[in-house]
Amino acid sequence: MTAPVHTNKDLDLSFASRGVWLVKVPKYVANKWEKVPGNIEVGKLKILKNPGQKAQVSLSLSEATMCVEPDEEKIPKEHRLDVQTVNRQTLGVFSHYAPTPNPDAIVPESEKLTLEGKIVQKLECRPYADSCYMKLKLDSFIKATVPVRQVKHLDKIVQNFKPVSDHKHNIEYNEKKKSEGKKARDDKDSVLEMLFAAFEKHQYYNIKDLVKITKQPIVYLKEILKEVCNYNLKNPHKNMWELKPEYRCYKEDEKKEEGKEDDDDD
């Protein structure tokens, strides 16, 4: 994966001092506006100012926005906008213009990054609770209660999506659990004898090999191993068990001790 390439671009600050409104509209309005072609009026904004009162802002959607297709629902036309002045934040609106490549152009047109203005007010568009809006909300609630998965009656077998009674990895897992469940716990001393006999042959074992050797449940076996063995967390014998020093009795150690005894006799 390669890192993205960033190029230096000039930022146009011609409109840096311009005040901009940030308007949040309902989802059904945004969906309508996305479908409307460009250069068409989508609504009218009305600002009513009375002396000594806060300005009242309203939005009236255009006929192009209100046009209802066969599979669409009617949406409210009139909305009010709650205004909130932005004082403690510095928010800006940027635009990025990426020209279409033109191989015939003598001087290729460059990308343009512009600061369109500073956000001075936040407005939230809210519909009036009329019959149209209430019907829209009721329909949305009904749609939300419809289950995503439904039972359908099939007249014939669909070969491509024939159901599987059980998956392979589930079968293997269940068989493994059954086999482990059937293992009876032997006496602790008997398990220790098997462990000591195994460690006389090799110094290090992983848990899977010890389970095969002792035929004991893994939880029970680990309890015994913690008493007489150390678990290695570092290489070169990472994730392997070995006897604690006080329980070790390797053949090499016996030979060294015999050699020392012979030296003492000399």
DRENPA-411201 format. One line per 10 residues: number of its first residue (from 1); their letters; for each residue x, y, z of N, C-alpha, C. Coordinates in nm, 2 decimals, always signed. Example, Ala and Ser with C-alpha at 12.3 -4.5 7.8 and 13.67 -1.06 7.14 Angstrom:
1 = AS = +1.32:-0.57:+0.78:+1.23:-0.45:+0.78:+1.32:-0.33:+0.78  +1.28:-0.22:+0.71:+1.37:-0.11:+0.71:+1.29:+0.00:+0.79 $
end
This chain:
1 = MTAPVHTNKD = +0.09:-0.12:+0.00:+0.00:+0.00:+0.00:+0.09:+0.12:+0.00  +0.07:+0.21:-0.10:+0.15:+0.33:-0.11:+0.08:+0.45:-0.04  +0.16:+0.54:+0.01:+0.10:+0.66:+0.07:+0.05:+0.75:-0.03  -0.06:+0.83:+0.00:-0.12:+0.92:-0.10:-0.02:+1.04:-0.13  -0.02:+1.08:-0.25:+0.07:+1.19:-0.29:+0.00:+1.32:-0.27  +0.06:+1.41:-0.20:+0.00:+1.55:-0.17:+0.08:+1.65:-0.25  +0.01:+1.73:-0.32:+0.08:+1.84:-0.40:+0.04:+1.97:-0.34  +0.12:+2.07:-0.35:+0.10:+2.20:-0.30:+0.00:+2.28:-0.40  -0.10:+2.33:-0.34:-0.20:+2.41:-0.42:-0.22:+2.55:-0.36  -0.25:+2.65:-0.44:-0.28:+2.78:-0.39:-0.42:+2.78:-0.34 $
11 = LDLSFASRGV = -0.44:+2.85:-0.23:-0.58:+2.87:-0.17:-0.63:+3.01:-0.20  -0.74:+3.01:-0.27:-0.80:+3.14:-0.30:-0.88:+3.20:-0.18  -0.83:+3.31:-0.13:-0.89:+3.37:-0.01:-0.98:+3.49:-0.05  -1.02:+3.50:-0.17:-1.10:+3.62:-0.21:-1.23:+3.64:-0.13  -1.29:+3.53:-0.09:-1.42:+3.54:-0.02:-1.40:+3.50:+0.13  -1.28:+3.52:+0.19:-1.26:+3.48:+0.33:-1.34:+3.56:+0.43  -1.37:+3.68:+0.39:-1.45:+3.77:+0.48:-1.60:+3.75:+0.47  -1.65:+3.67:+0.37:-1.79:+3.65:+0.35:-1.85:+3.56:+0.45  -1.97:+3.60:+0.50:-2.04:+3.52:+0.60:-2.13:+3.41:+0.53  -2.12:+3.29:+0.58:-2.20:+3.18:+0.52:-2.29:+3.11:+0.62 $
21 = WLVKVPKYVA = -2.40:+3.07:+0.57:-2.49:+2.99:+0.66:-2.47:+2.84:+0.64  -2.47:+2.77:+0.75:-2.47:+2.62:+0.75:-2.61:+2.57:+0.78  -2.67:+2.51:+0.68:-2.81:+2.47:+0.70:-2.82:+2.32:+0.70  -2.89:+2.26:+0.80:-2.91:+2.12:+0.81:-3.06:+2.09:+0.77  -3.08:+2.01:+0.67:-3.21:+1.98:+0.61:-3.25:+1.84:+0.64  -3.38:+1.81:+0.65:-3.42:+1.67:+0.67:-3.37:+1.58:+0.56  -3.36:+1.45:+0.59:-3.31:+1.36:+0.49:-3.40:+1.35:+0.37  -3.53:+1.36:+0.38:-3.62:+1.34:+0.27:-3.60:+1.46:+0.17  -3.56:+1.58:+0.23:-3.54:+1.70:+0.14:-3.40:+1.68:+0.07  -3.30:+1.63:+0.14:-3.17:+1.61:+0.08:-3.18:+1.51:-0.04 $
31 = NKWEKVPGNI = -3.26:+1.40:-0.01:-3.28:+1.30:-0.12:-3.34:+1.36:-0.24  -3.44:+1.45:-0.22:-3.51:+1.51:-0.33:-3.41:+1.60:-0.41  -3.34:+1.68:-0.34:-3.25:+1.78:-0.40:-3.14:+1.70:-0.48  -3.10:+1.59:-0.44:-3.00:+1.51:-0.51:-3.05:+1.47:-0.65  -3.18:+1.44:-0.66:-3.24:+1.40:-0.78:-3.27:+1.51:-0.88  -3.28:+1.63:-0.83:-3.32:+1.75:-0.91:-3.20:+1.79:-1.00  -3.22:+1.80:-1.13:-3.10:+1.85:-1.22:-3.06:+1.99:-1.18  -2.94:+2.02:-1.23:-2.88:+2.15:-1.20:-2.95:+2.27:-1.26  -2.92:+2.39:-1.21:-2.98:+2.51:-1.26:-3.13:+2.52:-1.26  -3.19:+2.45:-1.16:-3.33:+2.46:-1.14:-3.36:+2.50:-0.99 $
41 = EVGKLKILKN = -3.46:+2.59:-0.98:-3.49:+2.64:-0.85:-3.55:+2.52:-0.76  -3.49:+2.51:-0.64:-3.54:+2.40:-0.55:-3.62:+2.45:-0.43  -3.62:+2.58:-0.41:-3.70:+2.64:-0.30:-3.67:+2.79:-0.29  -3.75:+2.85:-0.20:-3.74:+2.99:-0.17:-3.72:+3.01:-0.02  -3.63:+3.10:+0.01:-3.60:+3.13:+0.15:-3.66:+3.26:+0.18  -3.74:+3.27:+0.29:-3.80:+3.39:+0.33:-3.75:+3.43:+0.47  -3.71:+3.56:+0.48:-3.66:+3.61:+0.61:-3.75:+3.73:+0.65  -3.81:+3.71:+0.76:-3.91:+3.81:+0.81:-3.84:+3.88:+0.94  -3.82:+4.01:+0.93:-3.76:+4.08:+1.04:-3.86:+4.18:+1.10  -3.89:+4.17:+1.22:-3.97:+4.26:+1.30:-3.89:+4.34:+1.40 $
51 = PGQKAQVSLS = -3.91:+4.47:+1.41:-3.83:+4.55:+1.51:-3.84:+4.49:+1.65  -3.72:+4.47:+1.71:-3.71:+4.42:+1.85:-3.73:+4.27:+1.86  -3.75:+4.20:+1.75:-3.77:+4.05:+1.75:-3.66:+3.98:+1.67  -3.65:+3.86:+1.70:-3.55:+3.77:+1.63:-3.61:+3.74:+1.49  -3.52:+3.75:+1.39:-3.56:+3.72:+1.25:-3.62:+3.58:+1.24  -3.73:+3.57:+1.16:-3.79:+3.44:+1.14:-3.76:+3.40:+0.99  -3.70:+3.28:+0.98:-3.66:+3.23:+0.85:-3.74:+3.11:+0.82  -3.79:+3.10:+0.69:-3.87:+2.99:+0.65:-3.83:+2.94:+0.51  -3.85:+2.82:+0.48:-3.82:+2.76:+0.35:-3.94:+2.70:+0.28  -3.96:+2.74:+0.16:-4.07:+2.68:+0.08:-4.02:+2.61:-0.04 $
61 = LSEATMCVEP = -4.04:+2.48:-0.05:-3.98:+2.40:-0.16:-4.05:+2.43:-0.29  -3.98:+2.42:-0.40:-4.03:+2.45:-0.53:-4.11:+2.33:-0.58  -4.18:+2.36:-0.70:-4.26:+2.25:-0.76:-4.17:+2.14:-0.81  -4.04:+2.18:-0.85:-3.95:+2.07:-0.90:-3.91:+1.98:-0.79  -3.90:+2.03:-0.67:-3.87:+1.94:-0.55:-3.99:+1.86:-0.51  -4.11:+1.93:-0.52:-4.23:+1.86:-0.47:-4.28:+1.76:-0.57  -4.23:+1.75:-0.69:-4.27:+1.65:-0.79:-4.26:+1.51:-0.73  -4.37:+1.44:-0.74:-4.37:+1.30:-0.68:-4.38:+1.20:-0.79  -4.28:+1.10:-0.78:-4.28:+0.99:-0.87:-4.37:+0.88:-0.82  -4.40:+0.78:-0.90:-4.50:+0.68:-0.86:-4.46:+0.60:-0.73 $
71 = DEEKIPKEHR = -4.33:+0.58:-0.71:-4.28:+0.50:-0.60:-4.24:+0.59:-0.48  -4.27:+0.72:-0.49:-4.23:+0.81:-0.38:-4.35:+0.86:-0.30  -4.32:+0.92:-0.18:-4.42:+0.97:-0.10:-4.42:+1.12:-0.10  -4.53:+1.18:-0.08:-4.54:+1.33:-0.07:-4.47:+1.38:+0.05  -4.40:+1.49:+0.04:-4.32:+1.55:+0.15:-4.38:+1.69:+0.18  -4.36:+1.74:+0.30:-4.41:+1.87:+0.34:-4.34:+1.98:+0.25  -4.41:+2.08:+0.22:-4.36:+2.19:+0.14:-4.30:+2.30:+0.22  -4.37:+2.34:+0.33:-4.32:+2.45:+0.42:-4.24:+2.40:+0.53  -4.13:+2.48:+0.56:-4.04:+2.44:+0.67:-4.00:+2.57:+0.74  -3.97:+2.56:+0.87:-3.92:+2.67:+0.94:-3.77:+2.64:+0.97 $
81 = LDVQTVNRQT = -3.69:+2.75:+0.99:-3.55:+2.73:+1.01:-3.51:+2.79:+1.15  -3.46:+2.71:+1.24:-3.41:+2.76:+1.37:-3.27:+2.81:+1.36  -3.25:+2.94:+1.39:-3.12:+3.00:+1.37:-3.04:+3.00:+1.50  -2.91:+2.97:+1.48:-2.82:+2.97:+1.60:-2.69:+3.04:+1.55  -2.65:+3.14:+1.62:-2.53:+3.22:+1.58:-2.41:+3.15:+1.63  -2.30:+3.14:+1.54:-2.18:+3.08:+1.58:-2.08:+3.18:+1.63  -2.04:+3.17:+1.76:-1.95:+3.26:+1.82:-1.82:+3.20:+1.86  -1.83:+3.08:+1.92:-1.71:+3.02:+1.98:-1.64:+2.92:+1.89  -1.68:+2.91:+1.77:-1.62:+2.82:+1.67:-1.57:+2.90:+1.55  -1.47:+2.85:+1.49:-1.42:+2.90:+1.36:-1.44:+2.80:+1.25 $
91 = LGVFSHYAPT = -1.55:+2.81:+1.17:-1.58:+2.71:+1.07:-1.58:+2.78:+0.94  -1.53:+2.71:+0.84:-1.52:+2.76:+0.70:-1.58:+2.66:+0.60  -1.61:+2.71:+0.49:-1.66:+2.63:+0.37:-1.55:+2.64:+0.26  -1.51:+2.53:+0.22:-1.41:+2.52:+0.11:-1.47:+2.45:-0.01  -1.42:+2.49:-0.13:-1.47:+2.42:-0.25:-1.34:+2.38:-0.33  -1.35:+2.27:-0.39:-1.24:+2.21:-0.47:-1.29:+2.19:-0.62  -1.22:+2.26:-0.70:-1.25:+2.25:-0.85:-1.15:+2.16:-0.92  -1.19:+2.05:-0.98:-1.09:+1.97:-1.05:-1.14:+1.97:-1.20  -1.06:+2.03:-1.29:-1.10:+2.04:-1.43:-1.09:+1.90:-1.50  -1.17:+1.89:-1.60:-1.16:+1.77:-1.68:-1.04:+1.77:-1.77 $
101 = PNPDAIVPES = -0.96:+1.67:-1.78:-0.83:+1.67:-1.86:-0.87:+1.70:-2.01  -0.80:+1.79:-2.07:-0.82:+1.82:-2.21:-0.68:+1.81:-2.28  -0.66:+1.71:-2.36:-0.53:+1.69:-2.42:-0.50:+1.79:-2.53  -0.60:+1.86:-2.58:-0.58:+1.96:-2.68:-0.54:+2.10:-2.63  -0.56:+2.12:-2.50:-0.53:+2.25:-2.44:-0.38:+2.28:-2.44  -0.35:+2.40:-2.48:-0.20:+2.44:-2.48:-0.15:+2.45:-2.34  -0.23:+2.52:-2.25:-0.19:+2.53:-2.11:-0.30:+2.46:-2.03  -0.27:+2.34:-1.97:-0.37:+2.27:-1.90:-0.43:+2.35:-1.78  -0.56:+2.34:-1.76:-0.62:+2.41:-1.65:-0.59:+2.34:-1.52  -0.55:+2.42:-1.42:-0.51:+2.36:-1.29:-0.63:+2.35:-1.19 $
111 = EKLTLEGKIV = -0.61:+2.27:-1.09:-0.71:+2.25:-0.98:-0.71:+2.38:-0.90  -0.83:+2.40:-0.84:-0.85:+2.53:-0.77:-0.92:+2.49:-0.63  -0.86:+2.55:-0.53:-0.91:+2.53:-0.39:-0.95:+2.67:-0.34  -1.07:+2.69:-0.30:-1.12:+2.82:-0.26:-1.19:+2.82:-0.13  -1.16:+2.92:-0.05:-1.23:+2.94:+0.08:-1.36:+3.02:+0.05  -1.47:+2.96:+0.05:-1.59:+3.03:+0.01:-1.65:+3.12:+0.12  -1.61:+3.11:+0.24:-1.65:+3.20:+0.34:-1.64:+3.14:+0.48  -1.67:+3.22:+0.58:-1.67:+3.18:+0.72:-1.82:+3.16:+0.77  -1.84:+3.05:+0.84:-1.98:+3.02:+0.88:-2.01:+3.11:+1.00  -2.12:+3.18:+0.99:-2.16:+3.28:+1.09:-2.29:+3.23:+1.16 $
121 = QKLECRPYAD = -2.36:+3.15:+1.09:-2.49:+3.10:+1.15:-2.52:+2.96:+1.11  -2.57:+2.88:+1.21:-2.62:+2.75:+1.18:-2.77:+2.75:+1.18  -2.83:+2.68:+1.08:-2.97:+2.68:+1.07:-3.02:+2.53:+1.06  -3.12:+2.50:+1.14:-3.18:+2.36:+1.13:-3.32:+2.37:+1.07  -3.34:+2.30:+0.96:-3.46:+2.31:+0.89:-3.56:+2.21:+0.95  -3.68:+2.25:+0.99:-3.78:+2.17:+1.06:-3.91:+2.18:+0.99  -3.98:+2.07:+0.97:-4.11:+2.08:+0.91:-4.22:+2.11:+1.01  -4.33:+2.17:+0.96:-4.44:+2.19:+1.05:-4.52:+2.06:+1.07  -4.57:+2.04:+1.19:-4.64:+1.92:+1.22:-4.78:+1.92:+1.16  -4.79:+1.92:+1.03:-4.92:+1.91:+0.96:-4.95:+1.77:+0.92 $
131 = SCYMKLKLDS = -5.06:+1.75:+0.85:-5.11:+1.61:+0.82:-5.01:+1.54:+0.72  -4.95:+1.62:+0.64:-4.85:+1.56:+0.54:-4.73:+1.50:+0.61  -4.68:+1.58:+0.71:-4.56:+1.54:+0.78:-4.59:+1.42:+0.87  -4.71:+1.42:+0.93:-4.75:+1.31:+1.02:-4.76:+1.18:+0.94  -4.82:+1.19:+0.82:-4.83:+1.07:+0.74:-4.70:+1.02:+0.70  -4.60:+1.11:+0.67:-4.47:+1.07:+0.63:-4.40:+1.00:+0.74  -4.41:+1.04:+0.86:-4.35:+0.98:+0.98:-4.42:+0.84:+1.01  -4.55:+0.84:+0.99:-4.62:+0.71:+1.01:-4.57:+0.60:+0.91  -4.56:+0.64:+0.79:-4.51:+0.55:+0.69:-4.37:+0.50:+0.72  -4.28:+0.59:+0.77:-4.15:+0.55:+0.80:-4.14:+0.46:+0.92 $
141 = FIKATVPVRQ = -4.23:+0.47:+1.02:-4.24:+0.38:+1.13:-4.29:+0.24:+1.08  -4.39:+0.24:+0.99:-4.44:+0.11:+0.94:-4.33:+0.04:+0.86  -4.25:+0.11:+0.78:-4.14:+0.05:+0.71:-4.04:+0.00:+0.80  -4.01:+0.07:+0.91:-3.91:+0.02:+1.01:-3.95:-0.11:+1.08  -4.08:-0.13:+1.09:-4.12:-0.25:+1.16:-4.13:-0.38:+1.07  -4.11:-0.35:+0.94:-4.12:-0.47:+0.84:-3.98:-0.54:+0.85  -3.98:-0.67:+0.88:-3.86:-0.75:+0.90:-3.78:-0.75:+0.77  -3.65:-0.75:+0.78:-3.56:-0.75:+0.66:-3.57:-0.89:+0.60  -3.57:-0.99:+0.68:-3.57:-1.13:+0.64:-3.72:-1.18:+0.64  -3.76:-1.24:+0.53:-3.89:-1.29:+0.53:-3.89:-1.44:+0.47 $
151 = VKHLDKIVQN = -3.99:-1.51:+0.51:-4.01:-1.65:+0.47:-4.09:-1.65:+0.33  -4.03:-1.72:+0.23:-4.09:-1.72:+0.10:-4.11:-1.87:+0.06  -4.23:-1.89:+0.00:-4.26:-2.03:-0.04:-4.20:-2.05:-0.18  -4.12:-2.16:-0.19:-4.05:-2.19:-0.32:-4.13:-2.30:-0.39  -4.16:-2.29:-0.51:-4.23:-2.39:-0.59:-4.14:-2.50:-0.64  -4.01:-2.47:-0.65:-3.91:-2.56:-0.70:-3.78:-2.54:-0.62  -3.69:-2.64:-0.63:-3.56:-2.63:-0.56:-3.47:-2.54:-0.63  -3.41:-2.45:-0.56:-3.31:-2.35:-0.61:-3.17:-2.42:-0.59  -3.11:-2.46:-0.70:-2.99:-2.54:-0.69:-2.87:-2.45:-0.64  -2.87:-2.32:-0.68:-2.76:-2.23:-0.65:-2.75:-2.20:-0.50 $
161 = FKPVSDHKHN = -2.87:-2.20:-0.43:-2.87:-2.16:-0.29:-2.93:-2.27:-0.21  -2.89:-2.40:-0.23:-2.94:-2.51:-0.16:-2.89:-2.50:-0.02  -2.97:-2.51:+0.09:-2.92:-2.49:+0.22:-2.83:-2.61:+0.27  -2.74:-2.58:+0.35:-2.65:-2.68:+0.41:-2.69:-2.71:+0.55  -2.71:-2.84:+0.58:-2.75:-2.88:+0.72:-2.66:-2.83:+0.82  -2.53:-2.85:+0.80:-2.42:-2.80:+0.89:-2.30:-2.78:+0.81  -2.22:-2.68:+0.86:-2.09:-2.65:+0.79:-1.98:-2.74:+0.84  -1.88:-2.75:+0.76:-1.76:-2.84:+0.79:-1.69:-2.80:+0.92  -1.67:-2.67:+0.94:-1.59:-2.63:+1.06:-1.68:-2.65:+1.18  -1.81:-2.64:+1.17:-1.89:-2.67:+1.29:-1.89:-2.82:+1.33 $
171 = IEYNEKKKSE = -1.89:-2.91:+1.22:-1.89:-3.05:+1.25:-1.76:-3.09:+1.32  -1.64:-3.03:+1.27:-1.51:-3.06:+1.32:-1.50:-3.02:+1.47  -1.56:-2.90:+1.49:-1.55:-2.84:+1.63:-1.64:-2.93:+1.72  -1.76:-2.97:+1.68:-1.84:-3.05:+1.77:-1.78:-3.19:+1.80  -1.72:-3.25:+1.70:-1.65:-3.37:+1.72:-1.53:-3.36:+1.82  -1.46:-3.25:+1.80:-1.35:-3.23:+1.90:-1.40:-3.21:+2.04  -1.51:-3.14:+2.06:-1.56:-3.12:+2.19:-1.62:-3.25:+2.25  -1.68:-3.33:+2.16:-1.73:-3.46:+2.21:-1.61:-3.55:+2.26  -1.50:-3.55:+2.18:-1.39:-3.64:+2.21:-1.32:-3.59:+2.34  -1.32:-3.46:+2.36:-1.26:-3.41:+2.48:-1.35:-3.43:+2.60 $
181 = GKKARDDKDS = -1.48:-3.43:+2.58:-1.57:-3.46:+2.69:-1.57:-3.60:+2.73  -1.53:-3.69:+2.65:-1.53:-3.83:+2.68:-1.40:-3.87:+2.76  -1.30:-3.78:+2.76:-1.18:-3.81:+2.83:-1.20:-3.81:+2.98  -1.17:-3.92:+3.04:-1.18:-3.92:+3.19:-1.05:-3.87:+3.26  -1.07:-3.81:+3.37:-0.95:-3.76:+3.44:-0.89:-3.87:+3.52  -0.76:-3.90:+3.48:-0.69:-4.00:+3.56:-0.64:-3.94:+3.69  -0.59:-4.03:+3.77:-0.53:-3.98:+3.90:-0.42:-3.89:+3.88  -0.40:-3.79:+3.96:-0.30:-3.69:+3.94:-0.16:-3.75:+3.94  -0.13:-3.85:+4.03:+0.00:-3.91:+4.03:+0.03:-3.99:+3.90  -0.08:-4.05:+3.84:-0.06:-4.12:+3.72:-0.03:-4.02:+3.60 $
191 = VLEMLFAAFE = -0.09:-3.91:+3.61:-0.06:-3.81:+3.50:+0.08:-3.75:+3.52  +0.12:-3.73:+3.64:+0.26:-3.68:+3.67:+0.36:-3.78:+3.62  +0.34:-3.91:+3.64:+0.43:-4.02:+3.59:+0.44:-4.01:+3.44  +0.33:-3.99:+3.37:+0.33:-3.98:+3.22:+0.41:-3.86:+3.18  +0.39:-3.75:+3.25:+0.46:-3.63:+3.22:+0.61:-3.64:+3.24  +0.65:-3.69:+3.35:+0.79:-3.71:+3.38:+0.86:-3.80:+3.28  +0.79:-3.91:+3.25:+0.84:-4.00:+3.15:+0.86:-3.94:+3.01  +0.76:-3.85:+2.98:+0.77:-3.78:+2.85:+0.89:-3.68:+2.85  +0.91:-3.61:+2.96:+1.01:-3.50:+2.97:+1.15:-3.57:+2.98  +1.16:-3.70:+3.01:+1.29:-3.76:+3.01:+1.34:-3.78:+2.86 $
201 = KHQYYNIKDL = +1.24:-3.78:+2.77:+1.28:-3.80:+2.63:+1.31:-3.66:+2.56  +1.23:-3.56:+2.59:+1.24:-3.43:+2.53:+1.23:-3.32:+2.64  +1.30:-3.21:+2.63:+1.29:-3.11:+2.73:+1.17:-3.02:+2.71  +1.13:-3.00:+2.58:+1.02:-2.90:+2.56:+0.90:-2.97:+2.49  +0.78:-2.93:+2.52:+0.66:-2.99:+2.46:+0.56:-2.88:+2.45  +0.48:-2.88:+2.34:+0.36:-2.79:+2.33:+0.24:-2.86:+2.39  +0.14:-2.79:+2.42:+0.02:-2.84:+2.49:-0.05:-2.95:+2.41  -0.05:-2.94:+2.27:-0.12:-3.04:+2.19:-0.05:-3.18:+2.21  +0.08:-3.18:+2.20:+0.15:-3.31:+2.22:+0.13:-3.37:+2.36  +0.13:-3.28:+2.46:+0.10:-3.34:+2.59:-0.04:-3.39:+2.61 $
211 = VKITKQPIVY = -0.13:-3.33:+2.54:-0.27:-3.39:+2.55:-0.28:-3.52:+2.48  -0.20:-3.54:+2.37:-0.20:-3.67:+2.30:-0.13:-3.78:+2.39  -0.03:-3.74:+2.46:+0.05:-3.83:+2.54:-0.03:-3.87:+2.66  -0.09:-3.78:+2.73:-0.16:-3.81:+2.86:-0.31:-3.85:+2.84  -0.37:-3.81:+2.72:-0.51:-3.83:+2.70:-0.60:-3.78:+2.81  -0.56:-3.65:+2.85:-0.64:-3.59:+2.96:-0.70:-3.46:+2.90  -0.82:-3.42:+2.97:-0.88:-3.29:+2.93:-0.78:-3.18:+2.94  -0.78:-3.08:+2.85:-0.68:-2.98:+2.84:-0.68:-2.89:+2.97  -0.80:-2.86:+3.02:-0.81:-2.78:+3.14:-0.75:-2.84:+3.26  -0.77:-2.97:+3.28:-0.72:-3.05:+3.39:-0.57:-3.06:+3.37 $
221 = LKEILKEVCN = -0.52:-3.09:+3.25:-0.38:-3.10:+3.23:-0.30:-2.97:+3.26  -0.36:-2.86:+3.22:-0.29:-2.73:+3.25:-0.28:-2.71:+3.39  -0.38:-2.75:+3.47:-0.37:-2.73:+3.62:-0.25:-2.80:+3.67  -0.22:-2.92:+3.62:-0.11:-3.00:+3.67:+0.02:-2.95:+3.62  +0.02:-2.90:+3.49:+0.14:-2.85:+3.43:+0.19:-2.72:+3.51  +0.10:-2.64:+3.55:+0.14:-2.52:+3.62:+0.21:-2.55:+3.75  +0.19:-2.67:+3.81:+0.26:-2.70:+3.94:+0.40:-2.75:+3.91  +0.43:-2.82:+3.80:+0.56:-2.88:+3.79:+0.63:-2.83:+3.67  +0.57:-2.74:+3.59:+0.64:-2.69:+3.46:+0.63:-2.54:+3.46  +0.72:-2.49:+3.37:+0.73:-2.35:+3.34:+0.68:-2.33:+3.19 $
231 = YNLKNPHKNM = +0.61:-2.22:+3.17:+0.56:-2.19:+3.03:+0.65:-2.09:+2.97  +0.71:-2.12:+2.86:+0.80:-2.02:+2.79:+0.73:-1.92:+2.71  +0.76:-1.79:+2.73:+0.70:-1.69:+2.66:+0.79:-1.62:+2.56  +0.92:-1.67:+2.55:+1.02:-1.61:+2.46:+1.08:-1.71:+2.37  +1.12:-1.67:+2.26:+1.20:-1.76:+2.17:+1.33:-1.80:+2.23  +1.38:-1.92:+2.20:+1.35:-2.00:+2.08:+1.24:-2.11:+2.11  +1.19:-2.12:+2.24:+1.10:-2.22:+2.27:+0.97:-2.16:+2.32  +0.92:-2.06:+2.24:+0.80:-1.98:+2.28:+0.68:-2.07:+2.27  +0.59:-2.06:+2.37:+0.46:-2.13:+2.38:+0.48:-2.28:+2.41  +0.59:-2.32:+2.47:+0.62:-2.46:+2.50:+0.64:-2.47:+2.65 $
241 = WELKPEYRCY = +0.62:-2.59:+2.70:+0.63:-2.62:+2.84:+0.76:-2.70:+2.87  +0.82:-2.67:+2.99:+0.94:-2.75:+3.03:+0.93:-2.76:+3.18  +1.00:-2.87:+3.23:+0.99:-2.89:+3.38:+1.06:-2.78:+3.45  +1.01:-2.76:+3.57:+1.08:-2.67:+3.66:+1.22:-2.73:+3.70  +1.32:-2.64:+3.74:+1.45:-2.70:+3.77:+1.45:-2.80:+3.87  +1.36:-2.79:+3.97:+1.36:-2.89:+4.08:+1.31:-3.03:+4.04  +1.24:-3.03:+3.93:+1.18:-3.16:+3.88:+1.26:-3.22:+3.76  +1.37:-3.15:+3.72:+1.44:-3.20:+3.60:+1.53:-3.31:+3.64  +1.54:-3.41:+3.55:+1.63:-3.52:+3.57:+1.66:-3.58:+3.43  +1.75:-3.51:+3.35:+1.78:-3.55:+3.22:+1.90:-3.64:+3.22 $
251 = KEDEKKEEGK = +1.91:-3.72:+3.11:+2.02:-3.82:+3.10:+2.16:-3.75:+3.10  +2.16:-3.63:+3.03:+2.29:-3.56:+3.02:+2.34:-3.52:+3.16  +2.24:-3.48:+3.25:+2.28:-3.44:+3.38:+2.33:-3.56:+3.46  +2.27:-3.68:+3.43:+2.31:-3.79:+3.51:+2.46:-3.83:+3.47  +2.49:-3.82:+3.33:+2.62:-3.85:+3.29:+2.72:-3.75:+3.35  +2.68:-3.62:+3.36:+2.78:-3.52:+3.42:+2.80:-3.56:+3.56  +2.70:-3.60:+3.63:+2.71:-3.63:+3.78:+2.80:-3.76:+3.79  +2.78:-3.86:+3.70:+2.87:-3.97:+3.71:+3.01:-3.94:+3.68  +3.04:-3.85:+3.58:+3.17:-3.80:+3.55:+3.24:-3.73:+3.67  +3.16:-3.66:+3.75:+3.21:-3.59:+3.86:+3.25:-3.69:+3.97 $
261 = EDDDDD = +3.16:-3.79:+3.99:+3.19:-3.89:+4.09:+3.32:-3.97:+4.05  +3.34:-4.00:+3.92:+3.47:-4.06:+3.89:+3.59:-3.98:+3.92  +3.57:-3.85:+3.89:+3.69:-3.76:+3.92:+3.71:-3.75:+4.07  +3.61:-3.76:+4.15:+3.63:-3.76:+4.30:+3.70:-3.88:+4.34  +3.67:-4.00:+4.28:+3.73:-4.12:+4.32:+3.88:-4.12:+4.28  +3.91:-4.06:+4.17:+4.05:-4.04:+4.13:+4.13:-3.96:+4.23 $
end
